[in-house]
Amino acid sequence: GPFVFEHEPVRVEGCTVCHTPHSSVYPRMLLTARINTLCLQCHVQIPVGVHGPQNQYRQACIVCHMSIHGSNVSNLFFK
């Protein structure tokens, strides 16, 4: 960043809300092994719409939401 549309936790709490700055055993220095596990810790109320019935597409967050830190063009952090 800074971005026009920032991911709120990043803006308020900083990088460490999702990343560990030292010695992470996970890719991208994340706090969890899978990106989607991390996303779903906060984003538990996923709208059905394009996500399908019963959130069947929950495992594919970053397929559409690639710019998860923020975006200058979309408030949903789409590429």
C-alpha positions in Angstrom: 0.0 0.0 0.0 -1.1 2.5 0.5 -4.2 1.6 -1.6 -7.4 3.4 -2.4 -9.3 0.3 -1.0 -7.3 -1.3 1.8 -8.0 -4.6 3.5 -9.2 -3.3 6.9 -7.1 -5.6 9.1 -3.9 -4.6 7.3 -4.7 -0.9 7.6 -5.6 -1.2 11.3 -3.5 -4.0 12.7 -0.6 -4.3 10.2 1.1 -7.2 8.5 1.2 -9.4 11.6 -2.5 -10.0 11.5 -1.8 -12.6 8.8 2.0 -12.9 8.7 4.8 -13.6 11.1 7.9 -11.6 10.5 10.3 -14.2 11.9 10.8 -17.9 11.2 7.5 -18.9 9.8 7.4 -22.6 8.7 4.6 -21.7 6.2 4.8 -20.3 2.7 4.6 -16.5 2.5 5.4 -16.3 6.2 1.7 -16.9 7.0 0.3 -17.8 10.4 -1.3 -20.9 8.9 -0.3 -23.5 6.4 -3.2 -22.7 4.0 -4.2 -19.3 2.8 -7.9 -20.2 2.9 -7.7 -21.3 6.5 -6.3 -17.9 7.4 -9.0 -16.1 5.4 -11.8 -18.0 7.0 -10.7 -17.2 10.5 -12.2 -13.7 9.9 -14.4 -14.2 6.8 -16.9 -16.7 8.2 -20.0 -15.1 6.6 -19.2 -15.6 2.9 -22.1 -14.4 0.7 -23.6 -17.3 -1.3 -23.9 -15.7 -4.8 -20.8 -16.6 -6.9 -19.5 -18.7 -4.0 -22.2 -21.3 -4.5 -24.6 -23.0 -2.2 -23.3 -23.9 1.2 -20.0 -22.1 0.4 -18.7 -25.0 -1.7 -16.0 -22.8 -3.2 -14.5 -21.7 0.1 -11.2 -23.4 -0.8 -10.5 -21.0 -3.7 -10.4 -17.6 -2.1 -7.3 -16.2 -3.9 -8.5 -17.5 -7.3 -10.6 -14.3 -7.5 -9.4 -12.3 -4.5 -5.7 -12.0 -5.6 -5.0 -8.5 -4.3 -5.8 -9.3 -0.7 -3.7 -6.5 0.8 -5.7 -3.9 -1.1 -6.5 -2.5 -4.5 -6.7 0.8 -6.3 -9.6 -0.3 -8.5 -11.9 -2.6 -6.5 -13.3 -2.7 -3.0 -13.4 -6.5 -3.2 -9.7 -6.8 -3.9 -10.1 -8.3 -7.3 -7.2 -8.2 -9.7 
